[in-house]
Amino acid sequence: MNIREICRNFILNEGVSPGIISYIQGLSEALHNIRPASQTDARRIELAKENLLNLRRHMRKMDEKIG
């Protein structure tokens, strides 16, 4: 592969949006970095983390069925 092909592939794939897994990972990292100000906020964050974990599990199952 030469430099011309590498540049062409980079430019053509530049507009490709990230997949759902990337969005889930970013959201997970953001949730882990939040420092709750109260116990209520802490519970809400834990619930969001749990929901995100369930979403990730469902995505894996869907990928297994599709792929």
N, C-alpha and C positions, 0 to 999 in steps of 0.2 A: 504494500500500500504506500503510495507516495503522498507527498504533502498536499498536492492538488485534491486528491480524493478525500483526505482527512478534512480539509477546509470545506469542501463541498458538502460532506456528510454533516459537519457541524452546522453549517448555515441552513441546510434543508431541515434539520431536526430542531432548530432553534425555536420554532413556533409550536412544538409539541408540548402539550400541557402535561403536568405530572399526574400520575395515577392516583387513585383513591387511597392506596396504601401510603403514599407520600403525604397526603393531607391528614390521614389518621396519625401518622408518626409526628408530624408537626404539631398537631393539636395535643397529642400526648405530652410532648416536650414542654409545651406552653403550660399545661395543667400542672406538671411536676415543678415548674419554676414559680408558681404563684404561692405567695405567703398569705394565708388567711388572717384576717384581722379579728375574727370572732369564731366561736365554736360553730355557729350556724354556717358561716362561710366554709369552714373546714368540712362540715358534713356535705355541703353542696359540691365541693371539689371532689370529695371521695366518691360521691354518687356519679359525678361526671366521668371520673376515671373508670369506675365500674362499667358504666354504659359504653365507654370507648373500648374497653376490653371485650365486652360482648359483641360490639360491632366488628372488631378485628376477627373474632372467632367466626362470626357469620360470613365475613368476607373470605376467609380461608376455605370454609365449607363450600361457598359458591364457586370459588376458583377450582376446587377439586371436582365439583360436578361438571363445570364447563370444560375444564382441561382434561 
